[in-house]
Amino acid sequence: MYVNGMGFRGIERIKGVHDTTLITWVKLVGELLPDSYEPETIPEVGELDELETFVGSKKTKFGSGQQ
């Protein structure tokens, strides 16, 4: 639930477990995960799909209001 974006208090209400207990559980599981790997090469090109979509959908061209 936490990994899918649900907050600790929401999980607390659904599962009936105190939120500080949930935080402790998430920390313990996080310690079991492997460290992230270092890539052998650094990519030269990155993808900014969401940023491009946001900027492309802007309604006004100048300022904050109509002209």
PDB file with one MODEL, atoms N, CA, C and O in Angstrom:
MODEL        1
ATOM      1  N   MET A   1       0.826  -1.194   0.000  1.00  0.00           N
ATOM      2  CA  MET A   1       0.000   0.000   0.000  1.00  0.00           C
ATOM      3  C   MET A   1       0.871   1.258   0.000  1.00  0.00           C
ATOM      4  O   MET A   1       0.588   2.215  -0.721  1.00  0.00           O
ATOM      5  N   TYR A   2       1.926   1.248   0.810  1.00  0.00           N
ATOM      6  CA  TYR A   2       2.826   2.402   0.869  1.00  0.00           C
ATOM      7  C   TYR A   2       3.548   2.596  -0.458  1.00  0.00           C
ATOM      8  O   TYR A   2       3.664   3.720  -0.946  1.00  0.00           O
ATOM      9  N   VAL A   3       4.027   1.520  -1.035  1.00  0.00           N
ATOM     10  CA  VAL A   3       4.742   1.596  -2.311  1.00  0.00           C
ATOM     11  C   VAL A   3       3.829   2.112  -3.409  1.00  0.00           C
ATOM     12  O   VAL A   3       4.295   2.774  -4.336  1.00  0.00           O
ATOM     13  N   ASN A   4       2.554   1.827  -3.324  1.00  0.00           N
ATOM     14  CA  ASN A   4       1.591   2.284  -4.324  1.00  0.00           C
ATOM     15  C   ASN A   4       1.092   3.696  -4.065  1.00  0.00           C
ATOM     16  O   ASN A   4       0.187   4.165  -4.756  1.00  0.00           O
ATOM     17  N   GLY A   5       1.674   4.394  -3.065  1.00  0.00           N
ATOM     18  CA  GLY A   5       1.369   5.798  -2.861  1.00  0.00           C
ATOM     19  C   GLY A   5       0.406   6.128  -1.740  1.00  0.00           C
ATOM     20  O   GLY A   5       0.072   7.296  -1.544  1.00  0.00           O
ATOM     21  N   MET A   6      -0.043   5.142  -1.007  1.00  0.00           N
ATOM     22  CA  MET A   6      -0.962   5.418   0.089  1.00  0.00           C
ATOM     23  C   MET A   6      -0.173   5.902   1.305  1.00  0.00           C
ATOM     24  O   MET A   6       0.916   5.395   1.577  1.00  0.00           O
ATOM     25  N   GLY A   7      -0.703   6.859   2.022  1.00  0.00           N
ATOM     26  CA  GLY A   7      -0.040   7.410   3.201  1.00  0.00           C
ATOM     27  C   GLY A   7      -0.157   6.484   4.401  1.00  0.00           C
ATOM     28  O   GLY A   7      -0.989   5.577   4.439  1.00  0.00           O
ATOM     29  N   PHE A   8       0.710   6.745   5.385  1.00  0.00           N
ATOM     30  CA  PHE A   8       0.719   5.908   6.578  1.00  0.00           C
ATOM     31  C   PHE A   8      -0.590   6.000   7.351  1.00  0.00           C
ATOM     32  O   PHE A   8      -1.066   4.996   7.880  1.00  0.00           O
ATOM     33  N   ARG A   9      -1.171   7.180   7.421  1.00  0.00           N
ATOM     34  CA  ARG A   9      -2.420   7.320   8.173  1.00  0.00           C
ATOM     35  C   ARG A   9      -3.579   6.597   7.478  1.00  0.00           C
ATOM     36  O   ARG A   9      -4.449   6.036   8.144  1.00  0.00           O
ATOM     37  N   GLY A  10      -3.590   6.610   6.158  1.00  0.00           N
ATOM     38  CA  GLY A  10      -4.617   5.870   5.426  1.00  0.00           C
ATOM     39  C   GLY A  10      -4.480   4.372   5.635  1.00  0.00           C
ATOM     40  O   GLY A  10      -5.474   3.670   5.819  1.00  0.00           O
ATOM     41  N   ILE A  11      -3.252   3.887   5.605  1.00  0.00           N
ATOM     42  CA  ILE A  11      -3.010   2.465   5.854  1.00  0.00           C
ATOM     43  C   ILE A  11      -3.408   2.124   7.286  1.00  0.00           C
ATOM     44  O   ILE A  11      -3.966   1.058   7.548  1.00  0.00           O
ATOM     45  N   GLU A  12      -3.118   3.035   8.206  1.00  0.00           N
ATOM     46  CA  GLU A  12      -3.489   2.834   9.613  1.00  0.00           C
ATOM     47  C   GLU A  12      -4.989   2.633   9.756  1.00  0.00           C
ATOM     48  O   GLU A  12      -5.434   1.734  10.469  1.00  0.00           O
ATOM     49  N   ARG A  13      -5.769   3.467   9.080  1.00  0.00           N
ATOM     50  CA  ARG A  13      -7.232   3.350   9.177  1.00  0.00           C
ATOM     51  C   ARG A  13      -7.733   2.031   8.599  1.00  0.00           C
ATOM     52  O   ARG A  13      -8.643   1.414   9.152  1.00  0.00           O
ATOM     53  N   ILE A  14      -7.142   1.599   7.490  1.00  0.00           N
ATOM     54  CA  ILE A  14      -7.606   0.374   6.839  1.00  0.00           C
ATOM     55  C   ILE A  14      -7.187  -0.873   7.605  1.00  0.00           C
ATOM     56  O   ILE A  14      -7.992  -1.779   7.823  1.00  0.00           O
ATOM     57  N   LYS A  15      -5.915  -0.912   8.015  1.00  0.00           N
ATOM     58  CA  LYS A  15      -5.370  -2.116   8.646  1.00  0.00           C
ATOM     59  C   LYS A  15      -5.526  -2.148  10.160  1.00  0.00           C
ATOM     60  O   LYS A  15      -5.408  -3.212  10.768  1.00  0.00           O
ATOM     61  N   GLY A  16      -5.788  -1.003  10.777  1.00  0.00           N
ATOM     62  CA  GLY A  16      -5.944  -0.974  12.226  1.00  0.00           C
ATOM     63  C   GLY A  16      -4.619  -1.106  12.974  1.00  0.00           C
ATOM     64  O   GLY A  16      -4.598  -1.560  14.118  1.00  0.00           O
ATOM     65  N   VAL A  17      -3.514  -0.713  12.337  1.00  0.00           N
ATOM     66  CA  VAL A  17      -2.192  -0.763  12.949  1.00  0.00           C
ATOM     67  C   VAL A  17      -1.704   0.677  13.066  1.00  0.00           C
ATOM     68  O   VAL A  17      -1.862   1.461  12.131  1.00  0.00           O
ATOM     69  N   HIS A  18      -1.110   1.032  14.208  1.00  0.00           N
ATOM     70  CA  HIS A  18      -0.667   2.405  14.437  1.00  0.00           C
ATOM     71  C   HIS A  18       0.353   2.822  13.379  1.00  0.00           C
ATOM     72  O   HIS A  18       1.167   2.015  12.929  1.00  0.00           O
ATOM     73  N   ASP A  19       0.293   4.109  12.988  1.00  0.00           N
ATOM     74  CA  ASP A  19       1.151   4.577  11.900  1.00  0.00           C
ATOM     75  C   ASP A  19       2.643   4.498  12.235  1.00  0.00           C
ATOM     76  O   ASP A  19       3.454   4.269  11.338  1.00  0.00           O
ATOM     77  N   THR A  20       3.020   4.679  13.496  1.00  0.00           N
ATOM     78  CA  THR A  20       4.447   4.550  13.834  1.00  0.00           C
ATOM     79  C   THR A  20       4.930   3.111  13.677  1.00  0.00           C
ATOM     80  O   THR A  20       6.092   2.878  13.343  1.00  0.00           O
ATOM     81  N   THR A  21       4.041   2.143  13.915  1.00  0.00           N
ATOM     82  CA  THR A  21       4.389   0.739  13.675  1.00  0.00           C
ATOM     83  C   THR A  21       4.609   0.504  12.182  1.00  0.00           C
ATOM     84  O   THR A  21       5.544  -0.196  11.794  1.00  0.00           O
ATOM     85  N   LEU A  22       3.757   1.082  11.351  1.00  0.00           N
ATOM     86  CA  LEU A  22       3.912   0.951   9.903  1.00  0.00           C
ATOM     87  C   LEU A  22       5.220   1.558   9.425  1.00  0.00           C
ATOM     88  O   LEU A  22       5.904   0.980   8.580  1.00  0.00           O
ATOM     89  N   ILE A  23       5.571   2.724   9.962  1.00  0.00           N
ATOM     90  CA  ILE A  23       6.827   3.375   9.585  1.00  0.00           C
ATOM     91  C   ILE A  23       8.008   2.480   9.936  1.00  0.00           C
ATOM     92  O   ILE A  23       8.948   2.350   9.152  1.00  0.00           O
ATOM     93  N   THR A  24       7.959   1.867  11.107  1.00  0.00           N
ATOM     94  CA  THR A  24       9.030   0.949  11.530  1.00  0.00           C
ATOM     95  C   THR A  24       9.118  -0.227  10.571  1.00  0.00           C
ATOM     96  O   THR A  24      10.214  -0.624  10.177  1.00  0.00           O
ATOM     97  N   TRP A  25       7.976  -0.787  10.192  1.00  0.00           N
ATOM     98  CA  TRP A  25       7.974  -1.925   9.265  1.00  0.00           C
ATOM     99  C   TRP A  25       8.570  -1.538   7.918  1.00  0.00           C
ATOM    100  O   TRP A  25       9.360  -2.293   7.351  1.00  0.00           O
ATOM    101  N   VAL A  26       8.202  -0.375   7.404  1.00  0.00           N
ATOM    102  CA  VAL A  26       8.717   0.072   6.109  1.00  0.00           C
ATOM    103  C   VAL A  26      10.233   0.273   6.181  1.00  0.00           C
ATOM    104  O   VAL A  26      10.947  -0.090   5.247  1.00  0.00           O
ATOM    105  N   LYS A  27      10.724   0.844   7.273  1.00  0.00           N
ATOM    106  CA  LYS A  27      12.169   1.020   7.444  1.00  0.00           C
ATOM    107  C   LYS A  27      12.894  -0.316   7.476  1.00  0.00           C
ATOM    108  O   LYS A  27      13.950  -0.464   6.860  1.00  0.00           O
ATOM    109  N   LEU A  28      12.336  -1.295   8.190  1.00  0.00           N
ATOM    110  CA  LEU A  28      12.965  -2.615   8.278  1.00  0.00           C
ATOM    111  C   LEU A  28      13.020  -3.299   6.910  1.00  0.00           C
ATOM    112  O   LEU A  28      14.038  -3.890   6.551  1.00  0.00           O
ATOM    113  N   VAL A  29      11.942  -3.221   6.160  1.00  0.00           N
ATOM    114  CA  VAL A  29      11.925  -3.828   4.828  1.00  0.00           C
ATOM    115  C   VAL A  29      12.886  -3.085   3.904  1.00  0.00           C
ATOM    116  O   VAL A  29      13.553  -3.708   3.079  1.00  0.00           O
ATOM    117  N   GLY A  30      12.963  -1.766   4.032  1.00  0.00           N
ATOM    118  CA  GLY A  30      13.875  -0.974   3.217  1.00  0.00           C
ATOM    119  C   GLY A  30      15.331  -1.354   3.438  1.00  0.00           C
ATOM    120  O   GLY A  30      16.129  -1.315   2.501  1.00  0.00           O
ATOM    121  N   GLU A  31      15.685  -1.719   4.662  1.00  0.00           N
ATOM    122  CA  GLU A  31      17.058  -2.139   4.957  1.00  0.00           C
ATOM    123  C   GLU A  31      17.399  -3.476   4.294  1.00  0.00           C
ATOM    124  O   GLU A  31      18.572  -3.765   4.058  1.00  0.00           O
ATOM    125  N   LEU A  32      16.392  -4.288   3.994  1.00  0.00           N
ATOM    126  CA  LEU A  32      16.617  -5.586   3.354  1.00  0.00           C
ATOM    127  C   LEU A  32      16.816  -5.474   1.851  1.00  0.00           C
ATOM    128  O   LEU A  32      17.323  -6.401   1.218  1.00  0.00           O
ATOM    129  N   LEU A  33      16.418  -4.336   1.273  1.00  0.00           N
ATOM    130  CA  LEU A  33      16.535  -4.155  -0.172  1.00  0.00           C
ATOM    131  C   LEU A  33      17.998  -3.964  -0.566  1.00  0.00           C
ATOM    132  O   LEU A  33      18.781  -3.394   0.194  1.00  0.00           O
ATOM    133  N   PRO A  34      18.360  -4.439  -1.750  1.00  0.00           N
ATOM    134  CA  PRO A  34      19.747  -4.236  -2.193  1.00  0.00           C
ATOM    135  C   PRO A  34      20.005  -2.767  -2.527  1.00  0.00           C
ATOM    136  O   PRO A  34      19.089  -2.023  -2.880  1.00  0.00           O
ATOM    137  N   ASP A  35      21.274  -2.368  -2.408  1.00  0.00           N
ATOM    138  CA  ASP A  35      21.653  -1.015  -2.786  1.00  0.00           C
ATOM    139  C   ASP A  35      21.476  -0.841  -4.290  1.00  0.00           C
ATOM    140  O   ASP A  35      21.545  -1.807  -5.050  1.00  0.00           O
ATOM    141  N   SER A  36      21.248   0.398  -4.708  1.00  0.00           N
ATOM    142  CA  SER A  36      21.119   0.644  -6.137  1.00  0.00           C
ATOM    143  C   SER A  36      22.474   0.443  -6.803  1.00  0.00           C
ATOM    144  O   SER A  36      23.519   0.658  -6.188  1.00  0.00           O
ATOM    145  N   TYR A  37      22.443   0.034  -8.047  1.00  0.00           N
ATOM    146  CA  TYR A  37      23.680  -0.246  -8.763  1.00  0.00           C
ATOM    147  C   TYR A  37      24.198   0.998  -9.460  1.00  0.00           C
ATOM    148  O   TYR A  37      23.435   1.914  -9.765  1.00  0.00           O
ATOM    149  N   GLU A  38      25.476   1.025  -9.706  1.00  0.00           N
ATOM    150  CA  GLU A  38      26.101   2.105 -10.470  1.00  0.00           C
ATOM    151  C   GLU A  38      26.199   1.652 -11.923  1.00  0.00           C
ATOM    152  O   GLU A  38      26.841   0.639 -12.199  1.00  0.00           O
ATOM    153  N   PRO A  39      25.591   2.360 -12.847  1.00  0.00           N
ATOM    154  CA  PRO A  39      25.675   1.957 -14.253  1.00  0.00           C
ATOM    155  C   PRO A  39      27.115   2.067 -14.760  1.00  0.00           C
ATOM    156  O   PRO A  39      27.881   2.920 -14.313  1.00  0.00           O
ATOM    157  N   GLU A  40      27.464   1.188 -15.700  1.00  0.00           N
ATOM    158  CA  GLU A  40      28.815   1.198 -16.249  1.00  0.00           C
ATOM    159  C   GLU A  40      29.068   2.439 -17.101  1.00  0.00           C
ATOM    160  O   GLU A  40      30.177   2.973 -17.115  1.00  0.00           O
ATOM    161  N   THR A  41      28.041   2.894 -17.809  1.00  0.00           N
ATOM    162  CA  THR A  41      28.179   4.104 -18.621  1.00  0.00           C
ATOM    163  C   THR A  41      27.053   5.067 -18.274  1.00  0.00           C
ATOM    164  O   THR A  41      25.955   4.658 -17.899  1.00  0.00           O
ATOM    165  N   ILE A  42      27.348   6.341 -18.407  1.00  0.00           N
ATOM    166  CA  ILE A  42      26.341   7.370 -18.157  1.00  0.00           C
ATOM    167  C   ILE A  42      25.641   7.661 -19.477  1.00  0.00           C
ATOM    168  O   ILE A  42      26.310   7.966 -20.464  1.00  0.00           O
ATOM    169  N   PRO A  43      24.303   7.575 -19.524  1.00  0.00           N
ATOM    170  CA  PRO A  43      23.598   7.828 -20.787  1.00  0.00           C
ATOM    171  C   PRO A  43      23.773   9.271 -21.249  1.00  0.00           C
ATOM    172  O   PRO A  43      23.833  10.189 -20.431  1.00  0.00           O
ATOM    173  N   GLU A  44      23.854   9.464 -22.556  1.00  0.00           N
ATOM    174  CA  GLU A  44      24.016  10.790 -23.132  1.00  0.00           C
ATOM    175  C   GLU A  44      22.673  11.478 -23.364  1.00  0.00           C
ATOM    176  O   GLU A  44      22.613  12.704 -23.462  1.00  0.00           O
ATOM    177  N   VAL A  45      21.607  10.703 -23.450  1.00  0.00           N
ATOM    178  CA  VAL A  45      20.283  11.244 -23.743  1.00  0.00           C
ATOM    179  C   VAL A  45      19.336  10.855 -22.616  1.00  0.00           C
ATOM    180  O   VAL A  45      19.329   9.710 -22.166  1.00  0.00           O
ATOM    181  N   GLY A  46      18.539  11.816 -22.167  1.00  0.00           N
ATOM    182  CA  GLY A  46      17.520  11.538 -21.160  1.00  0.00           C
ATOM    183  C   GLY A  46      16.148  11.815 -21.730  1.00  0.00           C
ATOM    184  O   GLY A  46      16.019  12.521 -22.730  1.00  0.00           O
ATOM    185  N   GLU A  47      15.127  11.267 -21.106  1.00  0.00           N
ATOM    186  CA  GLU A  47      13.765  11.445 -21.599  1.00  0.00           C
ATOM    187  C   GLU A  47      12.982  12.283 -20.600  1.00  0.00           C
ATOM    188  O   GLU A  47      12.951  11.966 -19.411  1.00  0.00           O
ATOM    189  N   LEU A  48      12.350  13.348 -21.073  1.00  0.00           N
ATOM    190  CA  LEU A  48      11.575  14.251 -20.228  1.00  0.00           C
ATOM    191  C   LEU A  48      10.120  14.263 -20.671  1.00  0.00           C
ATOM    192  O   LEU A  48       9.551  15.333 -20.890  1.00  0.00           O
ATOM    193  N   ASP A  49       9.522  13.115 -20.801  1.00  0.00           N
ATOM    194  CA  ASP A  49       8.181  12.989 -21.354  1.00  0.00           C
ATOM    195  C   ASP A  49       7.146  13.761 -20.553  1.00  0.00           C
ATOM    196  O   ASP A  49       6.371  14.518 -21.137  1.00  0.00           O
ATOM    197  N   GLU A  50       7.105  13.594 -19.220  1.00  0.00           N
ATOM    198  CA  GLU A  50       6.083  14.254 -18.421  1.00  0.00           C
ATOM    199  C   GLU A  50       6.274  15.761 -18.401  1.00  0.00           C
ATOM    200  O   GLU A  50       5.296  16.506 -18.462  1.00  0.00           O
ATOM    201  N   LEU A  51       7.510  16.221 -18.319  1.00  0.00           N
ATOM    202  CA  LEU A  51       7.772  17.656 -18.337  1.00  0.00           C
ATOM    203  C   LEU A  51       7.323  18.267 -19.656  1.00  0.00           C
ATOM    204  O   LEU A  51       6.714  19.336 -19.676  1.00  0.00           O
ATOM    205  N   GLU A  52       7.621  17.595 -20.744  1.00  0.00           N
ATOM    206  CA  GLU A  52       7.225  18.090 -22.065  1.00  0.00           C
ATOM    207  C   GLU A  52       5.705  18.162 -22.178  1.00  0.00           C
ATOM    208  O   GLU A  52       5.172  19.120 -22.738  1.00  0.00           O
ATOM    209  N   THR A  53       5.016  17.179 -21.664  1.00  0.00           N
ATOM    210  CA  THR A  53       3.558  17.164 -21.702  1.00  0.00           C
ATOM    211  C   THR A  53       2.989  18.330 -20.904  1.00  0.00           C
ATOM    212  O   THR A  53       2.043  18.980 -21.346  1.00  0.00           O
ATOM    213  N   PHE A  54       3.560  18.599 -19.729  1.00  0.00           N
ATOM    214  CA  PHE A  54       3.072  19.689 -18.884  1.00  0.00           C
ATOM    215  C   PHE A  54       3.294  21.039 -19.558  1.00  0.00           C
ATOM    216  O   PHE A  54       2.372  21.853 -19.613  1.00  0.00           O
ATOM    217  N   VAL A  55       4.472  21.287 -20.062  1.00  0.00           N
ATOM    218  CA  VAL A  55       4.782  22.558 -20.700  1.00  0.00           C
ATOM    219  C   VAL A  55       3.957  22.719 -21.975  1.00  0.00           C
ATOM    220  O   VAL A  55       3.502  23.820 -22.284  1.00  0.00           O
ATOM    221  N   GLY A  56       3.764  21.631 -22.711  1.00  0.00           N
ATOM    222  CA  GLY A  56       3.000  21.694 -23.945  1.00  0.00           C
ATOM    223  C   GLY A  56       1.531  21.976 -23.740  1.00  0.00           C
ATOM    224  O   GLY A  56       0.859  22.413 -24.674  1.00  0.00           O
ATOM    225  N   SER A  57       1.002  21.738 -22.535  1.00  0.00           N
ATOM    226  CA  SER A  57      -0.432  21.937 -22.310  1.00  0.00           C
ATOM    227  C   SER A  57      -0.759  23.297 -21.707  1.00  0.00           C
ATOM    228  O   SER A  57      -1.912  23.542 -21.351  1.00  0.00           O
ATOM    229  N   LYS A  58       0.221  24.187 -21.581  1.00  0.00           N
ATOM    230  CA  LYS A  58      -0.015  25.501 -21.010  1.00  0.00           C
ATOM    231  C   LYS A  58      -0.986  26.297 -21.887  1.00  0.00           C
ATOM    232  O   LYS A  58      -0.833  26.326 -23.108  1.00  0.00           O
ATOM    233  N   LYS A  59      -1.976  26.938 -21.274  1.00  0.00           N
ATOM    234  CA  LYS A  59      -3.048  27.625 -21.998  1.00  0.00           C
ATOM    235  C   LYS A  59      -2.682  29.043 -22.423  1.00  0.00           C
ATOM    236  O   LYS A  59      -3.036  29.467 -23.523  1.00  0.00           O
ATOM    237  N   THR A  60      -1.968  29.789 -21.556  1.00  0.00           N
ATOM    238  CA  THR A  60      -1.630  31.172 -21.890  1.00  0.00           C
ATOM    239  C   THR A  60      -0.172  31.258 -22.354  1.00  0.00           C
ATOM    240  O   THR A  60       0.676  30.447 -21.981  1.00  0.00           O
ATOM    241  N   LYS A  61       0.078  32.260 -23.171  1.00  0.00           N
ATOM    242  CA  LYS A  61       1.437  32.429 -23.691  1.00  0.00           C
ATOM    243  C   LYS A  61       2.244  33.429 -22.863  1.00  0.00           C
ATOM    244  O   LYS A  61       3.462  33.288 -22.760  1.00  0.00           O
ATOM    245  N   PHE A  62       1.594  34.439 -22.269  1.00  0.00           N
ATOM    246  CA  PHE A  62       2.309  35.481 -21.550  1.00  0.00           C
ATOM    247  C   PHE A  62       1.602  35.767 -20.230  1.00  0.00           C
ATOM    248  O   PHE A  62       0.372  35.745 -20.172  1.00  0.00           O
ATOM    249  N   GLY A  63       2.354  36.032 -19.182  1.00  0.00           N
ATOM    250  CA  GLY A  63       1.784  36.459 -17.922  1.00  0.00           C
ATOM    251  C   GLY A  63       0.851  35.442 -17.311  1.00  0.00           C
ATOM    252  O   GLY A  63       0.929  34.246 -17.592  1.00  0.00           O
ATOM    253  N   SER A  64      -0.041  35.948 -16.461  1.00  0.00           N
ATOM    254  CA  SER A  64      -0.941  35.039 -15.762  1.00  0.00           C
ATOM    255  C   SER A  64      -2.396  35.195 -16.177  1.00  0.00           C
ATOM    256  O   SER A  64      -3.250  34.445 -15.704  1.00  0.00           O
ATOM    257  N   GLY A  65      -2.694  36.130 -17.031  1.00  0.00           N
ATOM    258  CA  GLY A  65      -4.096  36.339 -17.416  1.00  0.00           C
ATOM    259  C   GLY A  65      -4.276  36.574 -18.893  1.00  0.00           C
ATOM    260  O   GLY A  65      -3.340  36.419 -19.678  1.00  0.00           O
ATOM    261  N   GLN A  66      -5.483  36.948 -19.270  1.00  0.00           N
ATOM    262  CA  GLN A  66      -5.777  37.190 -20.675  1.00  0.00           C
ATOM    263  C   GLN A  66      -5.265  38.566 -21.098  1.00  0.00           C
ATOM    264  O   GLN A  66      -5.078  39.455 -20.268  1.00  0.00           O
ATOM    265  N   GLN A  67      -5.041  38.725 -22.406  1.00  0.00           N
ATOM    266  CA  GLN A  67      -4.593  40.011 -22.918  1.00  0.00           C
ATOM    267  C   GLN A  67      -5.554  40.542 -23.943  1.00  0.00           C
ATOM    268  O   GLN A  67      -5.338  41.625 -24.489  1.00  0.00           O
TER     269      GLN A  67
ENDMDL
END
